[in-house]
Amino acid sequence: MMQLMLYASTLITSIILFKMNHPLAMGLMLLIQTIQISMLTGLMAKSFWFSYILFLIFLGGMLVLFIYVTSLASNEMFSLSMKLTTISLFIFSMILIINILLDKSSISFFIQNNEMQSIYNLNMFLQENSLNLQKLYNYPTNLMTILLMNYLLITLIAVVKITKLFYGPLRPMN
Amino acid sequence: MLMMFYWSLPCFLFLMGVFVFVSNRKHLLSMLLSLEYIVLNLFFLLYIYLNLMEYLSFLGMMFLTFSVCEGALGLSIMVSMIRTHGNDYFQSFNVL
């Protein structure tokens, strides 16, 4: 039931994102979607490590929005329409009602045994999918980690070289 | 019911991100944010796929690192364009 509610809310978030115009509102939707997807991936595996990393990375990407909005798009309004909210709540409740009508066992946890719990936690494919990262630093695949380090360093240098301009302010010019 | 959503949800979210990307937005940052949205949903799909493998989940880390690097490069291109041309309107790209 928890996962189904998360699925329905991700669908609603994607539909709301489709109607957004302002970058700040799109960033807010992206942040909500990141929280939902990290909760979903945490529920699929046995530990929340990956979802923690995902949330921190995308939250760091959101920090650029504030300087953007304060310097470039400071005079734009954004509004959430009432019709869109009504349609979203309607779709959300429709998905929940259809699920309850089709599958009555998904609303009650206490009648399930252990195998059914594992089905509803959606890690039924492998018994041992604890998503461990022990190949990250061992020999045949640590070369990919070294490649990642070099790529990050080259990206750092490239970003500094691209944004090294000594003319023009960071503000809109109409 | 849940298994019906299991693989089709990230594909649907990916398609929604692609629709947001190709719909004509005003700012360049909206395009970059929709690209981040596509990357997020592709990471979700990759995570579901790597649940089937046993020890390959470090590929998700690699995917996240590459996506972060490309996002940083896109933002640096946007900053450079703002400082040279004054705005980041997507409609004025054919003038550049």
Contacts between the chains, C-beta under 8 A, distances in Angstrom:
chain1	res1	chain2	res2	distance
A	3	B	2	6.5
A	4	B	1	7.5
A	4	B	2	6.4
A	4	B	5	7.6
A	7	B	2	7.9
A	7	B	5	5.1
A	7	B	9	5.7
A	10	B	9	6.8
A	10	B	13	6.4
A	11	B	9	7.5
A	11	B	12	7.3
A	11	B	13	7.8
A	14	B	12	7.5
A	14	B	13	5.2
A	14	B	16	4.1
A	14	B	17	7.5
A	15	B	16	7.4
A	17	B	16	7.2
A	17	B	20	6.0
A	17	B	34	8.0
A	17	B	37	6.8
A	18	B	16	6.1
A	18	B	19	6.4
A	18	B	20	5.7
A	18	B	23	7.8
A	21	B	25	7.4
A	21	B	26	6.9
A	21	B	30	7.7
A	23	B	27	5.4
A	23	B	29	4.4
A	23	B	30	5.3
A	23	B	33	6.4
A	26	B	30	5.7
A	26	B	33	4.6
A	26	B	34	7.3
A	27	B	33	6.0
A	30	B	33	5.7
A	30	B	36	6.0
A	30	B	37	5.7
A	30	B	40	7.3
A	33	B	37	6.7
A	33	B	40	6.3
A	34	B	40	6.3
A	37	B	40	6.0
A	37	B	41	7.6
A	37	B	43	7.7
A	37	B	44	5.2
A	40	B	44	7.1
A	41	B	44	6.7
A	41	B	47	5.1
A	44	B	47	7.2
A	44	B	48	7.1
A	44	B	51	6.1
A	45	B	51	7.0
A	50	B	47	7.0
A	50	B	57	7.3
A	50	B	60	6.4
A	53	B	61	7.5
A	53	B	64	6.9
A	54	B	40	8.0
A	54	B	43	6.9
A	54	B	64	6.8
A	57	B	64	5.8
A	57	B	68	5.9
A	58	B	36	7.3
A	58	B	40	6.8
A	61	B	36	6.4
A	61	B	68	7.3
A	61	B	71	5.9
A	64	B	75	5.9
A	65	B	29	7.8
A	68	B	29	5.9
A	72	B	27	7.9
A	72	B	82	6.8
A	72	B	87	7.5
A	72	B	88	6.7
A	73	B	27	6.7
A	99	B	1	5.4
A	102	B	1	5.4
A	103	B	1	4.4
A	106	B	1	6.7
A	106	B	2	7.3
A	120	B	2	6.7
A	122	B	2	6.7
A	122	B	6	6.5
A	123	B	51	6.5
A	125	B	51	6.3
A	125	B	52	5.3
A	126	B	51	7.2
A	126	B	52	6.8
A	126	B	54	6.9
A	128	B	54	6.9
A	129	B	51	5.3
A	129	B	52	7.8
A	129	B	54	7.3
A	131	B	50	7.6
A	131	B	51	7.4
A	131	B	57	4.4
A	132	B	55	6.7
A	132	B	57	7.1
A	133	B	57	6.3
A	133	B	58	5.2
A	133	B	61	7.0
A	134	B	55	6.8
A	135	B	55	5.1
A	135	B	56	7.3
A	135	B	58	5.4
A	136	B	58	4.2
A	136	B	61	6.7
A	141	B	58	6.9
A	144	B	58	7.8
A	144	B	62	6.4
A	148	B	62	6.3
A	148	B	65	5.1
A	151	B	65	7.3
A	151	B	66	7.4
A	151	B	69	6.1
A	152	B	65	6.8
A	152	B	69	6.5
A	155	B	69	4.3
A	155	B	72	6.0
A	155	B	73	6.5
A	158	B	73	6.7
A	158	B	76	7.5
A	159	B	72	5.6
A	159	B	73	6.6
A	159	B	76	4.3
A	162	B	73	7.7
A	162	B	76	4.4
A	162	B	77	6.5
A	162	B	79	7.8
A	162	B	80	5.3
A	163	B	76	5.1
A	163	B	79	5.1
A	163	B	80	5.8
A	163	B	83	7.9
A	165	B	80	6.4
A	165	B	83	4.9
A	165	B	84	6.8
A	167	B	83	7.4
A	167	B	84	8.0
A	168	B	82	7.8
A	168	B	83	3.8
A	168	B	84	5.8
A	168	B	86	7.7
A	169	B	83	7.1
A	170	B	79	7.0
A	170	B	82	6.0
A	170	B	83	6.1
A	172	B	82	7.8
A	172	B	86	6.3
A	172	B	87	5.0
A	173	B	86	3.2
A	173	B	87	6.6
A	174	B	86	7.6
A	174	B	87	7.4
